[in-house]
């Protein structure tokens, strides 16, 4: 009798372990991780705007990598089979190094509200000049900016508020005048040197090698480690292949095309916002001498000559978003 009872208890224990493991395999991505990761605030508390679900196919990707589970999450997404820039294969050590210097991976703070986020993604287009949209932009729950588009000195047109700023080493601010304690800085990784760069700066190391970058990167990090996140490459991959339908292979004589930081920022917004508006994403291709940015003196000729982005594909996609009322473009009103 005792043997039968022991067998039953042993069998129940085995079944519990199997069920527990299966449950974790299904839901672990949504559970708050421990030891360096915190995925609180990851699921928006209200429905997506009609049309957004069809774009992201109902997948609620948590946007930032967390040190304690990024390998598992990358496996769930298939990123472990893909090399950078859109996966982690062969670069796991560098991702771990960079993530080890970050204090958390939250999207929003616990006391942040409301749960339904109305967001505006602010591009750097010259169309923002003299539009006086600053106050309107600052009225949104979340303001997403990219690269080194300045706020200081342009507040009337672009506002003051920055919730998230997507960047890569070559587009990062280095002048502390642009520091904002309320900004979360999001690194978009394209190469292993980007991760090494972040680790070097946050470790107080001197940046020696800069020839791996297409232009000299920032040599100091103006943001604190608790403000920095690393974007999951799966979101960049979805932007390239599912939203823009860029080719997955290029001939040896053609440079691969990648999505701009602006389009990646829009895809990022679709995963954390219930409603997305745009500003500064319209370009005047007919006038090569028109202003490329709302700041500086670069002209559209630089964008037209760009070999790394398919601007025509991006403009078609943006038009589709507006035509289908998935987004509202404030600079087309």
C-alpha positions as CSV (number, residue, x, y, z in Angstrom):
1,X,0.0,0.0,0.0
2,X,2.8,2.4,0.9
3,X,4.5,1.7,-2.4
4,X,1.2,2.5,-4.2
5,X,0.9,5.8,-2.3
6,X,4.5,6.7,-3.0
7,X,4.1,5.9,-6.7
8,X,1.0,8.2,-6.8
9,X,2.8,11.0,-5.1
10,X,5.8,10.6,-7.3
11,X,3.6,10.6,-10.4
12,X,1.8,13.7,-9.2
13,X,5.1,15.4,-8.6
14,X,6.3,14.6,-12.1
15,X,3.1,15.9,-13.6
16,X,3.4,19.1,-11.6
17,X,6.9,19.7,-12.9
18,X,5.9,19.0,-16.5
19,X,2.8,21.3,-16.2
20,X,4.8,24.0,-14.5
21,X,7.5,24.0,-17.2
22,X,4.9,24.1,-20.0
23,X,3.2,27.0,-18.3
24,X,6.5,28.9,-18.0
25,X,7.3,28.1,-21.6
26,X,4.0,29.7,-22.6
27,X,3.8,32.6,-20.2
28,X,7.3,33.3,-19.0
29,X,7.7,36.2,-21.5
30,X,4.9,38.0,-19.7
31,X,6.0,37.3,-16.2
32,X,8.1,39.9,-14.3
33,X,11.7,38.6,-14.4
34,X,14.1,38.7,-11.5
35,X,17.7,39.7,-11.0
36,X,18.0,42.7,-13.2
37,X,14.8,42.7,-15.2
38,X,11.4,44.3,-14.7
39,X,8.8,44.0,-17.4
40,X,6.1,46.0,-15.6
41,X,3.9,48.2,-17.7
42,X,4.4,46.1,-20.8
43,X,0.8,45.5,-21.8
44,X,-1.4,48.5,-22.8
45,X,-4.6,48.6,-20.8
46,X,-7.0,49.3,-23.7
47,X,-7.6,48.2,-27.3
48,X,-5.4,49.2,-30.1
49,X,-6.7,51.6,-32.7
50,X,-8.4,49.8,-35.6
51,X,-5.7,48.8,-38.1
52,X,-2.8,48.6,-35.8
53,X,-3.5,45.0,-34.8
54,X,-3.4,44.0,-38.5
55,X,0.1,45.6,-38.7
56,X,1.6,44.0,-35.7
57,X,-0.5,40.8,-36.1
58,X,-1.6,40.8,-32.5
59,X,1.9,40.2,-31.2
60,X,2.6,42.2,-28.1
61,X,6.3,42.3,-28.2
62,X,7.9,43.7,-25.1
63,X,10.1,46.4,-26.7
64,X,13.2,46.3,-24.6
65,X,15.7,43.5,-23.8
66,X,16.2,42.4,-20.2
67,X,19.5,40.9,-19.1
68,X,18.0,37.8,-17.3
69,X,15.9,36.6,-20.2
70,X,17.0,38.2,-23.5
71,X,18.4,34.9,-24.8
72,X,15.1,33.1,-24.1
73,X,13.0,35.9,-25.5
74,X,15.2,36.0,-28.6
75,X,14.6,32.3,-29.0
76,X,10.9,32.8,-28.9
77,X,11.1,35.4,-31.6
78,X,13.6,33.6,-33.8
79,X,16.2,36.3,-33.2
80,X,18.7,33.6,-32.0
81,X,19.0,32.3,-35.6
82,X,19.6,35.8,-37.1
83,X,22.8,37.8,-36.9
84,X,22.8,41.6,-36.3
85,X,21.4,44.0,-37.2
86,X,18.0,42.2,-36.8
87,X,19.0,39.4,-34.4
88,X,21.4,38.4,-31.7
89,X,23.2,35.3,-33.2
90,X,26.9,35.5,-32.5
91,X,26.6,38.7,-30.5
92,X,25.0,37.3,-27.3
93,X,28.1,38.1,-25.3
94,X,28.1,41.7,-26.4
95,X,24.4,42.1,-25.6
96,X,25.0,40.6,-22.1
97,X,27.9,43.0,-21.6
98,X,25.8,46.1,-22.5
99,X,22.7,45.0,-20.6
100,X,24.8,44.3,-17.5
101,X,25.4,48.1,-17.3
102,X,21.7,49.0,-17.3
103,X,19.7,49.1,-14.2
104,X,16.3,48.0,-15.5
105,X,14.3,47.4,-18.6
106,X,10.9,48.9,-17.8
107,X,8.8,50.7,-20.4
108,X,6.9,53.0,-18.0
109,X,7.3,53.6,-14.2
110,X,4.7,52.0,-11.9
111,X,2.9,55.2,-11.1
112,X,2.7,56.3,-14.7
113,X,-0.8,57.0,-16.0
114,X,-3.1,56.8,-17.9
115,X,-2.9,53.2,-19.0
116,X,-4.1,54.1,-22.5
117,X,-1.2,55.9,-24.1
118,X,-1.8,58.5,-26.7
119,X,1.5,59.0,-28.4
120,X,3.1,61.3,-31.0
121,X,6.2,60.3,-32.9
122,X,8.2,63.4,-33.8
123,X,10.3,63.1,-36.9
124,X,13.1,65.5,-37.7
125,X,11.7,66.8,-41.1
126,X,12.0,70.4,-42.2
127,X,8.2,70.5,-42.5
128,X,8.1,71.2,-38.7
129,X,9.7,74.6,-39.2
130,X,7.3,77.5,-38.4
131,X,4.4,75.2,-37.6
132,X,4.2,76.1,-34.0
133,X,3.3,72.6,-32.9
134,X,5.3,72.6,-29.7
135,X,2.3,73.0,-27.3
136,X,0.3,70.4,-29.2
137,X,3.2,67.9,-29.1
138,X,3.7,68.4,-25.4
139,X,0.0,67.6,-24.7
140,X,0.5,63.9,-25.6
141,X,1.0,61.2,-23.0
142,X,4.1,60.0,-24.7
143,X,6.4,61.9,-27.0
144,X,8.9,59.8,-29.1
145,X,11.8,61.4,-30.8
146,X,14.8,60.0,-32.6
147,X,18.5,60.6,-33.1
148,X,20.0,64.0,-32.4
149,X,16.9,66.1,-33.2
150,X,17.3,69.0,-30.7
151,X,14.6,70.4,-28.5
152,X,16.6,73.3,-27.0
153,X,16.1,76.3,-29.1
154,X,13.2,74.8,-31.1
155,X,10.6,74.5,-28.4
156,X,7.9,76.5,-30.2
157,X,7.9,74.1,-33.2
158,X,8.8,70.8,-31.6
159,X,7.9,71.1,-27.9
160,X,9.9,70.4,-24.8
161,X,8.8,67.0,-23.7
162,X,10.6,63.7,-24.6
163,X,9.5,60.4,-23.2
164,X,11.6,58.2,-25.5
165,X,14.5,59.0,-27.8
166,X,15.7,56.3,-30.2
167,X,19.3,56.6,-31.2
168,X,22.4,54.7,-32.4
169,X,26.0,55.7,-31.5
170,X,26.6,57.9,-34.5
171,X,23.4,59.9,-33.7
172,X,23.7,60.2,-30.0
173,X,24.0,63.5,-28.2
174,X,27.3,64.3,-26.6
175,X,26.6,67.8,-25.4
176,X,25.1,67.8,-21.9
177,X,22.9,70.8,-22.9
178,X,20.5,68.2,-24.4
179,X,20.2,66.1,-21.3
180,X,16.7,65.5,-20.1
181,X,16.2,63.6,-16.8
182,X,12.7,62.5,-17.9
183,X,13.8,60.9,-21.2
184,X,14.3,57.2,-21.7
185,X,17.1,56.7,-24.3
186,X,16.6,53.7,-26.5
187,X,19.6,52.2,-28.3
188,X,18.8,50.7,-31.7
189,X,21.6,48.1,-32.3
190,X,23.0,47.6,-35.8
191,X,26.4,46.1,-35.1
192,X,28.4,44.6,-32.2
193,X,30.5,47.8,-32.0
194,X,27.3,49.6,-30.9
195,X,27.0,47.3,-27.9
196,X,30.7,47.6,-27.1
197,X,30.4,51.4,-27.4
198,X,27.6,51.5,-24.9
199,X,29.5,49.2,-22.5
200,X,32.7,51.3,-22.8
201,X,30.9,54.6,-22.1
202,X,28.9,53.2,-19.1
203,X,32.0,51.5,-17.7
204,X,34.1,54.7,-17.9
205,X,36.4,53.2,-20.5
206,X,38.1,55.4,-23.0
207,X,36.7,55.0,-26.5
208,X,39.6,54.0,-28.6
209,X,38.3,52.5,-31.8
210,X,36.0,54.7,-33.8
211,X,36.8,53.4,-37.3
212,X,34.0,50.8,-37.0
213,X,31.4,53.6,-37.2
214,X,30.3,55.4,-40.3
215,X,31.0,58.7,-38.5
216,X,32.6,59.5,-35.2
217,X,30.2,58.5,-32.4
218,X,29.6,60.3,-29.1
219,X,32.5,59.9,-26.8
220,X,30.4,60.5,-23.7
221,X,27.0,59.3,-22.6
222,X,24.8,62.2,-21.4
223,X,22.1,59.9,-20.0
224,X,22.3,58.0,-16.7
225,X,22.4,54.2,-16.9
226,X,18.9,53.9,-15.4
227,X,17.5,55.9,-18.4
228,X,18.9,53.7,-21.1
229,X,17.3,50.7,-22.8
230,X,18.2,48.4,-25.7
231,X,15.5,47.9,-28.3
232,X,14.7,44.3,-29.2
233,X,16.0,43.7,-32.7
234,X,12.8,41.8,-33.5
235,X,11.0,45.1,-33.7
236,X,13.5,46.5,-36.2
237,X,13.2,43.2,-38.2
238,X,9.4,43.5,-38.3
239,X,9.8,47.1,-39.4
240,X,12.1,46.1,-42.3
241,X,10.3,43.0,-43.5
242,X,6.7,43.1,-42.5
243,X,5.9,46.8,-42.6
244,X,8.3,48.1,-45.4
245,X,8.6,44.7,-47.2
246,X,12.3,45.3,-47.8
247,X,14.2,42.5,-49.5
248,X,15.9,40.0,-47.2
249,X,18.8,39.5,-49.6
250,X,20.8,41.9,-51.7
251,X,23.3,41.2,-54.5
252,X,27.0,41.9,-53.8
253,X,26.9,45.1,-55.7
254,X,23.9,46.6,-53.9
255,X,24.1,48.0,-50.4
256,X,21.4,46.5,-48.1
257,X,18.5,48.8,-47.2
258,X,17.5,49.3,-43.6
259,X,14.6,51.2,-42.1
260,X,15.2,54.7,-40.8
261,X,15.2,55.4,-37.1
262,X,11.9,57.2,-37.7
263,X,10.1,54.2,-39.1
264,X,11.5,52.0,-36.3
265,X,10.2,54.6,-33.8
266,X,6.7,54.3,-35.3
267,X,6.8,50.5,-35.1
268,X,8.0,50.9,-31.5
269,X,5.0,53.2,-30.8
270,X,2.6,50.6,-32.2
271,X,3.7,48.2,-29.5
272,X,3.3,50.5,-26.5
273,X,0.6,53.0,-27.5
274,X,-3.1,52.7,-28.0
275,X,-3.2,55.7,-30.5
276,X,-0.3,57.0,-32.6
277,X,0.1,60.4,-34.2
278,X,3.0,61.7,-36.3
279,X,4.7,65.0,-36.9
280,X,7.7,65.9,-39.1
281,X,7.6,62.9,-41.5
282,X,6.7,64.7,-44.7
283,X,9.5,65.4,-47.2
284,X,9.6,67.6,-50.3
285,X,11.3,65.4,-52.9
286,X,10.5,67.9,-55.7
287,X,12.8,70.5,-54.3
288,X,16.4,69.2,-53.7
289,X,17.3,72.4,-51.9
290,X,14.4,72.3,-49.4
291,X,15.3,71.8,-45.7
292,X,15.9,68.2,-44.7
293,X,15.6,68.9,-41.0
294,X,13.9,71.5,-38.9
295,X,17.4,72.3,-37.6
296,X,20.7,72.8,-39.4
297,X,21.3,73.4,-43.1
298,X,21.2,70.0,-44.7
299,X,19.0,69.8,-47.8
300,X,16.8,67.1,-49.4
301,X,19.6,66.3,-51.8
302,X,21.3,64.3,-49.0
303,X,18.2,62.2,-48.4
304,X,17.7,61.6,-52.2
305,X,21.3,60.3,-52.5
306,X,21.0,58.1,-49.4
307,X,21.9,54.5,-50.2
308,X,21.0,52.9,-46.9
309,X,17.3,53.6,-46.8
310,X,14.4,53.1,-49.2
311,X,12.8,56.4,-48.6
312,X,10.2,55.9,-51.4
313,X,9.0,52.7,-49.6
314,X,8.8,54.5,-46.3
315,X,6.8,57.4,-47.8
316,X,4.4,54.9,-49.4
317,X,3.9,53.1,-46.1
318,X,3.3,56.4,-44.2
319,X,0.7,57.4,-46.8
320,X,-1.0,54.1,-46.3
321,X,-1.1,54.6,-42.6
322,X,-2.7,58.1,-43.0
323,X,-5.1,57.0,-45.8
324,X,-6.3,54.1,-43.6
325,X,-6.7,56.4,-40.6
326,X,-4.3,54.2,-38.6
327,X,-2.3,57.4,-37.7
328,X,-2.9,61.1,-37.9
329,X,-0.1,63.2,-39.4
330,X,-0.1,66.6,-37.6
331,X,2.0,68.2,-40.3
332,X,-0.4,67.3,-43.1
333,X,-3.5,69.0,-41.5
